[in-house]
Amino acid sequence: MELKTTEGGDAPRSTERLMIIMETLSRASAHGLRLTDIVEATELGKTTAHRLLNGLADQGLVDFDEETGRYFIGIRLLSWASAARNRFGIAKLAEPALTRLARKTQDTVYLVGKIGDHAVCLDSREGTFPIKVLTLNVGDQRPLGVGAGSMAIMAAMSDPEIERVMAQQQAERLRYAFSDDRLRDMVAFTRQHGYAFSDTHIYKDMAEMTGMAAVAVALRRSDGQPAGAIHVTAVTPRLTGTRRENVVSMVVEERQRLEDEIRPMLDAGIGTTRVHLA
């Protein structure tokens, strides 16, 4: 896969287009996308999209199923995801906490890190409850405020920082069901109750899909600033009333234990690179 490096600055533009394609495919990882679907979703020209897809396929980053005519995220990314996970050592150190929470709650537990102005899934554990709610894959990233774990991080930030992030990410949030007013209401709820809560689908075009909910609390550095979050996702009836309170108590307990154990790493920062998604 070759990126042009002419004086006109084509390399950054090509990189941006590649990222757009990879992000689009990641949102359709289960069923893949046809070339026409990718062109429509990315607004790239058909010839350009086809050329970039071929280049990604040559490198093992995209798979093409000739029988269905669909493109999928390539298996090579698994090794990259593993390498990234190893870099963020917090994931390995948090394994016991996530495992305990998954065992106690029987639901799905996620660890997310604050990487720049995004929340990135670093690890997860599935519980034993027969109905599982799987909303994130390791490596998935979302704008701050989108989703329970991401909201827990945002609510722990200062008001000026929250306003800055909301302003800068307005375009990126267009496909999500989170207006500025809704984010501010969720920040207020999170600060009042000590945990973030979400029971609606994050995407606008999936708003009718209900029945899932999540609670989350922020992981904080010594100075009180958020470094990440732990959140539990389940079918909605399992996160109501007394049971929600009990689950939140379990998450808070594990959060405190984890903060005490890995304070130096949290203070050093899980990640500082600002992530840009077109």
N, C-alpha and C positions, 0 to 999 in steps of 0.2 A: 504494500500500500504506500503510495508515494504522495507526499504533500509538496505542492509547489512553493518555492521560496524566492519568488521574483520580487523586484523592488516594489511592486504594487501591493505587497502584503497579503498574498493569497493564503499563506499557511495558516494564520489565525482564523481566517474565514472558513477554510476547509476543515479545520479542527472543530469549529463551532457547528458546522453542518454534520460532521460525524457524531458529535455529542447529541445533536437533535435526534438523529436516527436511532442511536443507542438508547436514549431516554424513551423514545416512542416505542421501541421494541420491548423495553423492560416493562412497560405498562400492559403489554399483551403477551407476557411470557408463556402463558398456558396454551394459547391457541395460535399464536403467531399472527403475522400480517401479510397480506398480498402487497405487491408493488403498488397497486392503485391505492390501497389503504394508507401506505406509508407516504405516498405523494400527497394525498389529501390531508393527512395529519400534520405533515411537516411543512407543507406549502413549497416544497422543493420541486424543481422541474423533473419530469419523468426521467430524462436522460441523465441528469445529475444524480438523482437518487439511485438509479440503477448502477451507475459507475461506482458510487461510494459503497453501495451494498456489495458489489463484486469485490472491491478492495478489502472490505471488512471480512468477507467470507474467505478470501485468500489467506488471511491472517488467523482464521479460526475464531474470530470474534462474533461472527454471524453464521448461522446454519441455514441452508436452503433446502426445503423439502420438495423435491421435484414432483412427487405424487400429488401434493396439495397446492403447490405453487406458493407456499408461504415461507416467510423468513422468521427465524427465531434467534434469540440471544445465543451466542456460541458457547460451547463447553469450556473454551479456554479461559473464560472469565471466572470459572470456579477457582482456578489456581491463583488468579489475581485477587479475588475476594479473600482467599485464605491468607495471602501475603499481607493484604491490608489489615485483616483482623489481627494478625500477629504483631503488626506495627503498633496497633493500639492495644497495648498490653492490658488495659483495663478490662477488656472482654474476658481474658483468661482468668484474671484475678476475681472477676465478678461471677464466675461460673458457679461456685457453691451457693451464693445468694440467690441466683436465678433458679438453680435446681431446687433449693428449699422452697422458694415461693411457688414454683410450679407444682411441687408435691403437696404443699399445704392448700393451695387454692384449687388445684386440679385444672386450672385454666392456663392460657398461653401468656407467657411473661416475656417482655422485651427489654433490652438495654439499648438506649439511644444516646448518642454523644452529640454535643454541640460543636459543629465544625463550621467555623465562620458564622454565617447567618442562616444555617440550615441544621436540621436534626437528621442524623444518619443512624440507621439501625446497625448496631455493632454485634448483637447476638440475640438469641431467643431460646426459649424452652417451652415445649408443649406439655400441658397437663394431661391427666388421664380421663377427664370428663369426655363422654362420647361425642358431644357436639363441640367442635373446635372452631374458633374464630381466628383465622390466619390473615392478618392485614399487612404484614411487612415481611420482606426478605432481607437477609443480611446484605448491607450495601445500599438499600433503598434510602433515598433522601427526600426530605420535604421542607418547604419553607417553614420558618419558625412560626408556631401558632397553629399549624395544620395537623390535627390529631392530638390525642391526650398527652403523650410524652413530649411532643413538640410544644404544646401549650404550657406544660409544667415548666419547661425551660424559659419560655417567653415571660411568663408571669413572675419569674424570679429576677428578671432584668429590671433596670431602672426605667422610669417612664420615658425619658428622652430617647433611650436606646430602642424602646418598643416603637415609638413613633417613627424613628429613623428606619427601622426594619420594615414597618408597614408601608412606608412611603416608597422605599426602594423595591419592594417586592410586589407592588400592586399588579403589575403586568403578569408576573409569574403566578399569582394567586387567582387569575381569572377563571381557570378551570376548576378551582376548588370552591366549596360552598362556605367561604369565610370572608365576609365583608369586614371593613375596618370596625364598624359598630359591633358586629358579632364578636370579633376578637377582643375588643375592649370589654364587652360583657363577660366573656369567658375569663379574661385576666382578673376581673373583679371577683368572680365566683371562686377562682382558684386561690386568690389571696385570702378571701374570707374564710374558706373551708379548709385550706391547707393542702388541697389536692386538686388536680385537674380532672374533669369529667367530660366525656363525649359519648353521645348515643345516636349520632346521625352519620351517614356516609360522608366522607370527605369530598367526593367529587359531585359537582352540580348535576351531571347527567345520570347519577346513580342515587339521587336523593330519595327515591321511592324504596330503595333497599334498606329496610330497617331490621331491628332484631339483634343488633350488636352494640356493645358498649365497652368503654374502657375507662380506667382510673390511672392516674400517674402522679408521681412526686419527683421533684427535681433533686439531682445530686449537686451539692454545692461545694465550692472551694472554701478555704479558710476565711476569705474576705466576703463570703456570702454570695458571690457571683455563681451562676449555674454553669456546670461542666457537662451535664447530661441529665438523664432521667430514667427511672424504672417505671414501666407501666404494665398493667394486667388487662387483657382483653377477653371478653366472654360474651355469651348470649345475654341480652338485656335483663331477663329475669334473674340472672345470677349476680347482677350488680345493682340491686335495688334494696332499699330499707336497711335492715340490720346486717344483712350479708355484705352490702357494700361497705358499711362501716368496719366490719371485721376484716375485709380484704384490704382496705386502706390502712388499717392498723398493722397488718402483716407487712405491707409494702414499706410503711414508715419505719418499722423495726429493722427490716433488712437494709433499708437506705442508711439508717444511722450506723449500723454495724459496718456496712461497706465504706461509708465515708471515713470512719475511724481507722479502718484497715489500710485504705489506699490514699489517705490525705495528701502525701507528697506528690503522688501522680496526678491527682485532681488539681492540685495547686500549679503543677507544671503545665496543665492544659492538655485535654484529650486531643485537640486539634485546633489550629489557628488559621488554616488556609480558607480563604473565602471562596465558596463554590458558586459558580455562575452557570445557570441553565437558561438556554434561550427559550 
